[in-house]
Amino acid sequence: MEFEKLEDFYQVYDSHRVYVKAEVRKKHIRNFDQQFWLPAQVNINHSVIELGTGTGLFLAYLEAKGLKNFKGIDGDAHALGYMPPSIAEKVTICDVWDALKNPSEQFDRIVMFDFFEHFSYFEGQRLLSELREHLAEGGKIIIRIPNASSPFSWQYQFGDLTHKSVYAPSGIVHLALAAGYVVERHLPVRRGNRFKQFMENIAFGIMNRVFTEPPPFWSANMIVVMSLSKEK
């Protein structure tokens, strides 16, 4: 094997990646409700596509919520073995650029969790631009990416050599504008139980008072909700 560009590291990706079966628990429903359902204003009649499904946990969540019209795209055929059959049958294994060649498919919500950072800034602008054709009227794109304004994001951002871009909240706004979108919301991704979150709130509150230039929020990852700009 030769390693001359970032994409070459996908040759050993299945050995580096941790595969976990898509078994939805209460904590997953609570987390995805906070990260997707509520901020993206979703209802069970919406159509949803996820780019970069991994082992299908988010799609299994959609199924548990009662959605019928959803599908996924991923480039790793090995991940299918960790999905329930009802989820695997909704996932297409292919390159994302090939998947976007059919402009007739449109969705109310397009989701990219831990996926968008695998594209360079130029590729990200192209991806968002091409997704315009696949977004239904009133549709939204929901992205989860490392929050570069927080020092706690480094373990996520630099733990994978195939990550090609880094975004602070203002940076993803800049890129969205370049692709014809507006960012509606930034949200921190909170993990852990309520006690840990309570203690984090205290710690973050102290740090906000101590540091002269604290970040917009301290969470390691952030959720970004965007929609098409009316000016485009």
ABEGO torsion letter per residue (X at the ends): XBBABAAAAAAAAAAABBBBBBBBBAAAAAAAAAAAAAAAGBBAABBBBBBGAEAGAAAAAAAAAGBABBBBBBABAAAAAABBAAAAAABBBBBAAAAAABAABBBABBBBBGAAAABBAAAAAAAAAAAAAABBBGBBBBBBBBBAABAAAAAAAAABAABABBBBAAAAAAAAAAAGBBBABBBBBBBEBAAAAAAAAAAAAAAAAABABBBABABABBBBBBBBBAAX
